[in-house]
Structures are given as structure tokens and as C-alpha cells.
Amino acid sequence: MDFINRVITKIFSNPSVGNTDSSKEPEEAKALLTTNLQENIQHINNSLGNSSDIVIREIQIGSQRQIKAAIIFTDGLADSKSIQNFIMESLMLNVANTDPDKLVTSQEDIFQVLKDHFLTAGSVKDVSEWGPILTSLLSGDAILLLEGYAKGFSIGMRGWKDRAVSETTTETVIRGPKEGFTENLRTNTALIRRKIKDPNLWLETKEIGRVTKTDVAIMYIKGIVSDDILEEVHKRLDRIDIDGILESGYIEELIEDETYTPFPTIYHSERPDVIAADLLEGKVAILVDGTPIVLVVPTMLASFVQAAEDYYQRADISTLIRVLRYVCIFISLLGPSLYIAITTFHQEMLPTQLLISLASQREGVPFPAFIEALMMELSFEILREASLRLPKAIAQSISIVGTLVIGSAAVAAGIISAAMVIVVAITAISSFVLPAYDMAMTIRMLRFLMMGLAASFGLFGIIIGIIAIVLHLCSLRSFGIPYMSPFAPYLRDDMKDTIFRMPRWAMFTRPRLSNQKNIIREQSTPPEKPRNNTGG
């Protein structure tokens, strides 16, 4: 019986077992070209279903037009003007004036002669297997095949339309760079290299997705990044076996340390300056072609409270704003819960005048405080989600109608007390202060849990909930790094960039847990006041 169970487990854990199509796929990908040009063209048409966007241009090259060739590219993905200027013109005009047969000593050398003397494109690769040929063709490259030769060229001619570099909509700043990532992988890597002009900034690209074959790039700074973290990133990416990757969220779910947690264990951003700063701390950036969102690993809880603008302002201003964010986290998490607990179980904590005012407001309200808060929070979440999905012009009207008209009408109808409207409004505004949207979503989820505990056990339930959240946070890891560092474990040297931000000259070391080599970041000294030169 154990043997049968092991066999069944092996079959269902290995997708290739019992699947004849996936087992044949590697053999078809490794199939070689033939020396017959027409057979190769027919193979491409059959493989791609005679797709109308596949352009096949047959030409004849050589001084006597004795060599038949075919240029194949995908319309819309390849730059047709570059193909005409750098491939067709070179082969049909330049080769006609110089006989390539006079430059070669054997048939094998004609490819090298074409590459060295006639093809003026920047990237030219030899291909002989159908797998790389079809992948390059569908990635925007041009394929050059010759009659009588069982190999060809893959020429870099990618030139599809993409979005221009513009300001981000989710991470806006008053002071700092306004540029953000786009959906083009090469544009994104170029934006990072503009920030870090160091040869130690290394880039590695993987192809993930059996169907989509999405390019996933890994960027890190050699000599700063931890070798263990880099090895773990490669290991987790290599074990991904999925049919398609359409956004970096696919990668995030497949490589994160803990799935069943509301807290994000992978940081992401669409700002090149933020990613460059993380790379300088010894972290690894994961870029996915087709999305402006770049992942950063490892990450800590404090990273979700930090904003790019914190490092462009003076230290005292940045510290004040950062402390305000931590205060808003507690307001967003515990605002309705404290109101429910105090008005339901601990009325003696309120001043007499305030207690009388709240009691008079709730005199005509038919629901308990918990149901009242739950109705208001759900209504606000519905309005927030509707404003995100509707067109911008309508979304503004919906938000104004929802906050003013519905809130005022609910108070006038005696369904909701005015104090509850104030509490929910302050809570909602506080949740918008967090720079990271996914962490704000986490706080919104936990808010309902804290409301239930407050309605059941009062302040004791709130304390139990806080302890449970802290214990859960201390158990999390991000690629082996404690999620609560530098709070737990406590690292005094790393505390200079958590709740408080020390001056730039004092932040001379990198985080120690994510970086064990090249700790020293700078050798700056505090600025000195100029001496008075009164003369004599």
C-alpha cells in the first residue's frame, strides 16, 4: 500500500508524467533546421499556425544572386525600419557589390563573413535549433535563414511600442526624481544603471514560463550582496514551473517565505531611486518584463514605513514625518477598536462631559457600537474600491457623495452616531499616510479582527490581538532575514534608520543582517562650523 501511495504521489507531483505533450516539447525545441529553405519556412508557418503577423521576406543575395535567403520577423514586435536599413539593404545592395564566395574558404565560413562584413545590426547570434529560433522570433528579433545551410542568424531588432518614462502614480514625492519604471525590461535596467554607474552592478536574466517565456532579470552589486541571499534567490526562481508569468505578483507569490500571513514579505516599488538605494544596501532586485513593479528581497517591516523622500529632506524633518507614520499605523489599526471597547466596556475611562455627549448621540441609534463600526467600515471599503475601479472623473464624484451625503444622511436618520463617523473618517485618512499600499491593505484587514476582539473582550481583547500580531511578526522571515529586524533581534547600529533617521554622515554602515561584507558605506564626518576670521 505504501508503494502504491508513493507511485501516485510521484505521478501527481511530476507534471511531465502521464503528459505526452510536455514530454515531447523538449524534443521539438531541440529539433534542428534542415538545409532546405522552403522546408524551414514551412516549419515556421506550421508551428505558428500561419499567423498573419509573421512576415516572411524571401530575397536573393550574392553578386550573381546565387544564394536564396529569407528574413522572418513579427510585425509589431520588430522594428521594420531597422530591418530594412540594417539587414535588407546590407544583404541586397552591399553583398551584390562584394561576392561573399571570394571571402570564404569553406561553406562554414559564409556565416562568419556575413556577420563580420555585411550585417550591421548590434546583436547577431547563430541559431540552429527551432526552440531558440521561435522564441527569438516571438520576442521581436529577426531571423535570417539561407538555402543550403542548417543554421541561421537571430538578429536583435526589437522595436515594439512602449510607454514613455513618466512620474509614478502610487509613490509621488515633492522633492526627488519624478521618473518611474515602465513595462519595458531594458528601459527599467537602464534607469537603474543611470543611478549606479559601477561595473560591479551585475545583471542576470532568466526565462520563466513554459508558454509566455517571460524574461526575469536579477540585479545586484557584486561585493556588497550576500552570497547566501543571492544563491537563495537563484534557487527559488529556478524551481518555478508555471505556464505563464504576466506580472511580478506571480513571482512574488512563488518565492515568498510565508504564504499564510497578511504581511508582505517582499518589498516592491516602481521608483528607480528606491531600487538603487536598496541595491546599495546589499539587497537583490527582481525585474519582470511587462510590468513597472520591481521586487526587492530581503525586506523588513521598517522598509514599508520608509519613503523615498525621507532621504531627500533634512534628518529632523524626515524623522518627524516618519514618527507621524508610525502613529498613523496605530490609529488605522486600533481607532475603531478603542472606540468600541471604551464605549461598550470601559465607560469609566471617559471624562463625564464626553461620556454624556456620547450617550446622548447614541440614544437613538438602534445598533451596538460594533455593528455600527462594522457598517461604517464596510461602507467606506465599498466606496474606496468603487473609486479605484470607476473612471477618474466619476470616481471623484462618487467619493464626495459617499463621504458627505451618505455620512450626513446616516447620522440624520439615526442609524449612525456622529462620533462614529469621526472615528471612521480619521481611521481612513490615517491609512492613506502609509507609503506602501500592500502594507496599508494589511492594516485594513487586521482592523476588522481587532474590532471583533474589542467587541468580545474590550481592552483585554485588544491587548491579546496586539500580542498575537507581534509574535506573528517575530516569526516571519524574508529570505532568511528576521522580518522585525533591527527591532528583534535588536541591532543598535541599524536603529539609526528605523523610527528615527539620523543625519547622513551618521549612517555610515549598511544593514548587518542582509550584508555581512563591505559593511562601511561611507567615511563622512559631521560638518564643521567655519571659524570666525575677524582679522587683526
N, C-alpha and C positions, 0 to 999 in steps of 0.2 A: 504493500500500500504506500509506503514511504517512497519507493522508487517511482510509482505512478505519479504521486504528487510532485516529485522533483521534475519529472518529464513535462508535466502540464505547466508548472511554473516556468520552466526553461522556454517552452513554446510561446507562452503569452508574454514573457519578459523580453523576448527577442523578436522584433517585428519582421525580420527577414525570414524567419522560419515559417513555412507554410504560405509564403507570399512569393509567387513565381515572378511577378513583375519587378519587385525590388531586387531580387537576386539577379535578374538579367540586366538591370540598369548599369552596374559597373562594367559588365562586358560590352554593352553598347557604347558606353562612354569611352572605353579604351580601344574601340574599333579604329582601324587605320584608314586613311584615304587610299584611293586607287589612282593609277596613272591615267585613267580615262576622265577627262574634264567633264564630259556630259554626265557620266555616272555620278560624279561628285555633286554636280549641280542638282541632279535628280534626287540624290540622297538628302540634300538640304531642303528641297521642296517637300519631299515626303515627311521629313522629320518635323517641319514647321507647318504642315497642313496647307501648303500653297498659300501662305498668308500674303495678303495684298500689300503689307507694309515692308516686305522683304524685297529689296531692289537688287536685281542681278544684271550686271552690265558686262557683256562679253566683248572683248577687244582683241586685236592682234598687234603684237609688238615685234620689234626687230627691224633691221634695215630692209629686209625683204618681206616683212610681215609674216615671218615663218613660225612664230610662236603664238599659239592661242592662249588667252588668259581670260579670267573672269574676276570682276570686282563685285563683292557682295556686301551689302550693308543694310541696316534697318532704318527706314525713313522715320524721322522724328527723334531718333536717338543719336544718330551720327550727323556730323557737320558736313552737309553735301557740298558746300563751297570749298571746304578744305580738301575733300576727296577729289574734287575737280582740279584744284590747283596743285596739290602735292602728290597725287597718285596718277590720275588720268593724264594730266599734262606731261608729267615726267616720263611716263611709260610710252605714251603715244607720240610725243614730239622729240624728247631728248634721246630716247632709245633709238629712234629712227635715224638720227644723225650719227650714232655710235653703235656699231654692231656688237652686241654683248658676246657673240661667239668668239670674237677676236681677243676678248679679255679673259677667257676661261680656258682651262686645260682639260677639264672633265665636266660631265653633267652635274656633278655635285657642287661645282663652284659657281654655277649661274645664280644661285640664290644669294651667295655672298656678294657677287658683283652687283646684283640689283639692289641689295641692301646698302652697299658702300658707295655706289656711284649714281644711282637713279632715284631711289625712294628718299624724298626729302622730309618725311614725317619724323617726329621726335621719337616715337616709340614703335619699334618694329620687332616682332617676335616670331620665331619659327614655330609652326604647329604642324602636327602630323596625326593627331587623334581627334575624333569627332566631338568628344566631350568638351575639351577646351575651345574648339572652334565654335560650337553652338553657343557656349557661354559668352565668349568674346563678342560674337555677332549680336546677341541679345543684350549686351551691355553697352553697345554703341560703337564698338570697334568695326573697322572694315577688314574683310577677308580677301586676300589675293590668292587665287589658285591658277596653276599653269598646266597646260596639256603635256602629258608625258612624265609628270613628276607627282610622287605620292606624298607631297607635303606642300605647305603654303605659308603665307605670312598673315599674322594678326597685327594690324596697324592701328595705333591709337588715334581715333578720330571722333571721340565722344564730344557731342556738342548739343545736348538737349536744352530746352528752355528751363530755367530755374528762377527761383525768387531772388531778388537782389538783397544784399545785406541791408538790414533796416533795424530800427530800435525794437527791443523786445517789448511785448505787451504784458508779461507777467512779472518781470523783475525790473521795474523802472527805477531810475535814480535821478536825483537832482544834480549831483556832481559825480562825474565819472564818464567812461566811454558809453556811447549810445548804441554801438553795434551789437548785433546778436547773430547767433548761428542761423544757417539756412538748412534746406533739405539736401544740399549737395555735400557729399563727404569731403571732396577735395577742397571746397571752399572753407569748410569748417577746420580742416587741418591747417590750411594756410592762415586762417585767423589766429590760431594758436601759435604757429611759428612766427607770426609777426610780433607776438608778445615775448617769446622766448627764442632768441637767436643763438642757441647753443647747440653745438654738434652732438652733445650728449642727449638731446631730445630725440628719442628713438620712436619709430612708428612701425608697428607690425599689423598686417591685415589678414583676416581670416574670412573664409566664405562659409556662411551658416545658412541652412535652409535647403532642403533637397529640391524644392520647386522654385522658390524665389531666388536662391543663391545670392543672398544679401551680403554685401561687404561690411564687415565689422572690424573697426580699427582699434588698436590698443596703443595709447601714447603714455610714455613715462620718461623720466630723466634718469639716465644711467649714472650710477654713482650716488644717487640720492634715494631712489626707491629701494624698498626692502626686497631682497631676493625671494624670501618666503612668500610675501604677498603677491609678487609678480608670478611666481610659479603656481600659486593657488588660482589666480585669475585665468591663466592658461588652462589649467586643469578643468575648471568649471565650464569654460567656453568650449573646450574640446569635447566634453561629454554631452553637449546639446545635440539632440537628434530630433529635428522637427521639420515639417514640410515647408514652413514659411516664417520669415521674420519681417513684419511690416512696421514695427516701431520699437524703440528702445525699451518700452514696457514689457515686451516679450522676453528680452534678455534679462531684465531686472527680476522677473518672477522666476526665471530658470536658474539664476545664480545666487539668489539671496540666501543668507544663512538660516533665517527663520521664516516660515510661511505663515504660521498661525499666530500672528501678532499684528495689532493695529498700527504699530510704529514702523515707519520706513527705515530699513537698514542699509539702503543705498541712496546716496545723495545724487541729485540731478540738477542741471542748470542749462540755460541757453545763452549764457554770457561768456565770451572768450576770456575776459579778465578773471572771472571766478575760477574757471577751469585752470588757467595758467597759475593762479595763486595756489590751487590745490596740488598741482604738479610740483611746484617748488617746495611743498611740504612733504613730498615723498609719496604722494598718492598716485593712483593709476586711473586714467580716463579711458572710457569705452565709448567710441563713436559709432553710430549705426547710420548707414546710408539711407536717406529718405526721411530723416527726422532731425529737427533742430535741437532735440533734447539729448544732452551728453551725460552719461553716468559717471560717477566718481566713487571709487572704493579705495580703502575702507572709509567709513564715516562714523561720526559720533553724534550724540544728541545735541551737543552745543553747536554743531555746524548748522542746524536748522534754524537757529535763532540769530545767526550772524548774517549780515547783508554786505554786499559789495561796497556800499557807501560808507560802512563803518571804518574802512581803511583809507578813505579819501578825505575824511574830516579830521579835525583835531581829536586827540585822545579823550579829552574831557567831554566833548560833545558826543562822541561815539559811545562813551560809557553811559552817559545819561540816557541816550536813546535805547541802548541795549538793556539797561535796567528796566526801562519802561516796557520793553517787550516781555521780559520775564513776569512783570506784574500783570500784563495783559493775558499771559498764558493762564495764570491762576484765576483771573476774573472770568475768562472764557470757559474755563473748566468748572469752576465752583460757584459762579454767580447765581444761577437759579437754584442750585442745591442748597446753598446757605440760606437763601430766602425761604425755601420750603422747610428746612429744618428749624429755623428760628421761629417762623410764624406758626408752625404746627406743634413743635415740642418744647421750644425754649423761649417762650414769650417773655420770661423774666429778664432776658438779656437786653431787651429793648428799653429805651427811655419811655417814661409814662406817656408823654405827649405824642411820641411817634407811634406807640402801641395803640393809643386811642384813635389816631388818624388812620392807621392801617385797618383797625377793626371797623371803623365807620365806612371805609371804602369797600370792605369785603362783606358788609352787611347784606347787600342784595345779590351777591354772587352765589349761584347755586352749587358750584363745584368746589371741592377741596383744592388746596394750593398745588398739589402735584398734578392733578388733571388740568388745572388752569395753566400751569407752566408747560405741560406737555402739549396742549393745544396751541399755545403761542409759538413754541419752538418748532413744531411740525409746520405750522403756517408759514413761519419765516423760512424754513428749509425749502418749502414748495415755491415760495416767491423767489428765493435765491436761485434755485435750479431753473425756474422758468425764465428768469432774466438772462441766464447763461445761454439758453437754447434759442431764445427768440432773436429776431433781428435787432440790431443795436438801437434803431430809432424807436421800436416798440418796447424794447427792454427797459429803457429809461422811464417810459410812461407807466409800465407795469410796476416797477419798483416804487415810484412815487405814490401811485394809487394804493399799492399794498401797505406801505408804511403809514401813510397819513389817513386815508379814507377808512380802510378796514380796521386799523387800530382805534381810531376815534369812534367808529360805529360800534365796535365791540364793547368799549367802555361805556358808551351811552346806552347800549342795550342791557347793561348789567351782566354780561357774560364774563368779562374780564375786568379785574381791578386795574386802576391807573398805575399803581405801584408795580404790578407785574409787567406792564408794558414797558416801564422804565428799565426794569431789571433785564428783560429780554433784549431791549434795544442796546443797552450798554454791553451786554454779553456779546451780541452780534458784532458790534463795532470793534470790540477788543479782539475778536477772532481774525479780523482783517489786518491787524497790525503785524502778524507773523509773516516773514518774508517767504517761507516755504509753504506752498499751497497744500502739499500732501500732509505736512505736519498739522496744518490748520484743520484738515479733514479728520485727522486722528483725534484732535481735541474735541471736535464736534461729535464724534462717535462716543467718546468716553463721557461726554457731558450727560447723555441720557442715562448711562449706567450710574453716574453719581447722583442724578435726580432720583432714581429708584431707591438707592441706598439711603438717601436723605429722607425720603417719604416713609421708609420702613423703620429706620433706627435713629433718625435725627443726626446730630453731630457725630455720634459714635459710628454711624454708618459711613459718614464722610471720611472719618479718620481711617476706618478699615479699608475703604476704597483707595485712599492715598497710599497706605502701606502696601497694598497689593500691587498698585501701579509701580511703586518704587522697586519692590522686589522683582517684578517682571522686567523692568528696565535693567536692573543689575545682572539679570541672567542672559541678556541678549549679547550677541557678538556680531561684528561686521568683519568678515574675512579674518576671524581670529582675534580682532581687537575689541576690548570691552566697550560696549556701547555708551556707558556712563563715564568713561574717562574724559577729562582728568579728575572728575569728582570721586569716582570709585572705579579703580584704585586712585587714591589721591596722589597727584603729581604736582608739587608746588611750582616747579618751573613752567609747567604748561598752563597754570591757572591765570597767567598774565593775558590770555586771550579768550576768556570764557564770559563770565558775568561782567567783568571789567576789562577794558582794553588799555593796556599800558602804552606809553609813548613808543614810537617806532624804534628809537635807539635802545629800548629795554627789551624788545622782542628779538633777541639775537640767537635764539635756539629754535629748532624745529620740534614738532611733537615727538616725544621719545618712543611712544608705543608703536607708531606707524613708521618710524625711521630710527634705525639703530646705528647708522653710519652717516658721516657728514652732518653731525648734529648742528654745528655752528653755522648760522645763516649769515651773520654779518659781524663786523668788528667796529661798529659805530660807538661813539662816545656822546654823552649829553652835550648839548650846545652850551657854549660859554658866552657870558656877557662880555661885551667889549670894554676894555679898560678906558677910564676917563683920561684923556690927554689934554691937560689944561695948558701945558707949555710953561716955560719959566724964563 
